């Protein structure tokens, strides 16, 4: 499961779902306000420098 806040992460949940077909994605507050390209993938917090890097780290 991938958990992210679409408001803070700078990522559209629809774009992420299209790039990561079959992955479960939850749009919720993760307590990382203001942290762009940040999400929890399972129990691991990932932070990326760009949208492309973010998608790669989520795969």
C-alpha positions as CSV (number, residue, x, y, z in Angstrom):
1,X,0.0,0.0,0.0
2,X,1.1,3.5,-0.8
3,X,-0.1,6.3,1.5
4,X,0.4,9.9,0.5
5,X,-1.2,13.3,0.9
6,X,-2.0,14.6,-2.6
7,X,-2.1,18.2,-1.2
8,X,1.4,18.1,0.2
9,X,3.2,15.6,-2.0
10,X,2.7,17.4,-5.3
11,X,1.4,14.2,-6.8
12,X,-2.0,13.6,-8.4
13,X,-3.5,10.3,-7.1
14,X,-4.9,9.7,-10.6
15,X,-1.5,10.1,-12.2
16,X,0.1,7.8,-9.7
17,X,-2.6,5.1,-10.2
18,X,-2.0,5.3,-13.9
19,X,1.8,4.9,-13.5
20,X,1.5,2.1,-10.9
21,X,-1.3,-0.1,-12.2
22,X,-2.4,-2.6,-9.6
23,X,-1.0,-0.8,-6.5
24,X,-3.3,0.2,-3.7
25,X,-3.0,3.9,-3.1
26,X,-4.5,5.8,-0.2
27,X,-4.8,9.7,-0.2
28,X,-4.6,10.7,3.4
29,X,-2.6,12.9,5.8
30,X,0.7,11.2,6.6
31,X,2.1,13.8,8.9
32,X,4.7,15.1,6.5
33,X,3.1,18.5,5.8
34,X,5.0,20.5,3.2
35,X,7.2,17.6,2.1
36,X,7.0,17.4,-1.6
37,X,7.2,14.0,-3.3
38,X,6.9,12.1,0.0
39,X,4.9,9.0,0.7
40,X,4.8,5.8,2.8
41,X,5.4,2.7,0.7
42,X,4.4,-0.1,3.1
43,X,6.2,1.0,6.3
44,X,9.0,2.9,4.6
45,X,8.9,6.7,4.2
46,X,10.3,7.7,0.8
47,X,11.3,11.1,-0.4
48,X,12.1,12.0,-4.0
49,X,13.5,15.0,-5.9
50,X,11.1,14.8,-8.8
51,X,7.8,13.2,-9.9
52,X,9.7,10.7,-12.1
53,X,12.0,9.7,-9.2
54,X,8.9,9.4,-6.9
55,X,7.2,7.0,-9.3
56,X,10.4,4.9,-9.6
57,X,10.8,4.6,-5.8
58,X,7.1,3.5,-5.5
59,X,7.5,0.6,-7.9
